[in-house]
Amino acid sequence: MKVELWGTRGSVAVAGQDTVAYGGDTSCVQVTGPAGEIIILDAGSGIRPVSGAVGAATRIDILLTHLHMDHIQGLGFFTPLFDPTVETHIWGPASTTQGLHERLGRYLSPPLFPVRLRDLPNTVIHDVNPGTFHVGSVTVTADFVSHPGTTLGYRLEAGSASLGYLPDHEPALGSISFPDLPDWTSGNRIMVGVDLLIHDAQYTNAEYADRVGWGHSTFAHALTLAGRAGVGTLVTFHHDPAHSDDFLDEIGRELAAEDHPFALTPGRVGQVFEL
C-alpha cells in the first residue's frame, strides 16, 4: 500500500512566513491499494488537491471517521464527485437517529453549499458499524473510538501491509501518564501491530490539562499507545493549528532524542509511505 498525507490539520503561519512546513489543510490521507484501489481517509480541505492526483480512476472510496467540519469541509470541492464516469463510495459512521446520507446532506445543501448531495451523479453512501468490509484487495476494519460524537477509527490491510488511522482520539480521558493499554482500550483493535499508525497528537501535557474531554490526545499519549500497540512507525497527526512550525520542530527534536520501540515522524503534508 502507498500512503500519502494531503492534510494533517496544519500548523499556523507566522509573520514573514509564506507557507507552513507541516501544511495548513485539514485531515485527508490517500491510500493506494495493491490493485490500484483509491481510498481516501477523511475529506478535510486536504482532499481538494487529490482531485488532480487520482488520475483516470473509475472508482474512489472515501472513508469518513466522523462528521466534524474539519473532516468533511473538502467534499464539495472534490471534483470526481461531479464526474458521472467515476463511481464514488462514501463510508461513514452509522447513527441511531439519521442515516449518513441525511447527515451529510445537512452540509451539502443550501445555505452551506449550492449543490445538494442527492444531485451528485454517481455517489453511493454507506453507513458503517464496527466490523470488517473490503474495498477491492484492501480489508478495512472499522471500530468506534473515543471522540465527541460518533467516530470511527480505520485499519487497512493488504497482503502483509497494515495501516491504522486514528486522527481524532482521546482514550486517556484526563490521564496525563496513561501507562496501560488493556485490550478494551479505545482504538486497540485499529492500531495493534500495524506497520504504520497515524494518530492524533494535538496537545502538550500542559495544554491537555485544560482540554480534557475535547476528544484529542497529547504527544505523550500517542507515544505510549504506539509503544504498547507494537506499531512499526508512528506518524503524529492532527496538529493544533495554533502551533507554529518552530514549535512543532522543537517538539519533534525532543521526541526524537528519546528511546522508542518504533520509528517516529511528525506528519507533514507531502509525506509518502510505502508499506
Sequence and secondary structure as in RCSB ss.txt:
>XXXX:A:sequence
MKVELWGTRGSVAVAGQDTVAYGGDTSCVQVTGPAGEIIILDAGSGIRPVSGAVGAATRIDILLTHLHMDHIQGL
GFFTPLFDPTVETHIWGPASTTQGLHERLGRYLSPPLFPVRLRDLPNTVIHDVNPGTFHVGSVTVTADFVSHPGT
TLGYRLEAGSASLGYLPDHEPALGSISFPDLPDWTSGNRIMVGVDLLIHDAQYTNAEYADRVGWGHSTFAHALTL
AGRAGVGTLVTFHHDPAHSDDFLDEIGRELAAEDHPFALTPGRVGQVFEL
>XXXX:A:secstr
 EEEEEE    B  TT SS TT SS SEEEEE TT  EEEE  SGGGGGGGGTSTT SEEEEE S   HHHHTTG
GG GGGG TTSEEEEEEE  SSS HHHHHHTTSSTTT SS GGG TTEEEEEE SEEEEETTEEEEEEE SSSSS
 EEEEEEETTEEEEEESS  SSTT SS     TTSTTHHHHTT SEEEEE  B HHHHTT TTSS  BHHHHHHH
HHHHT SEEEEES  TTSBHHHHHHHHHHHHTS  SSEEEE  TT EEE 
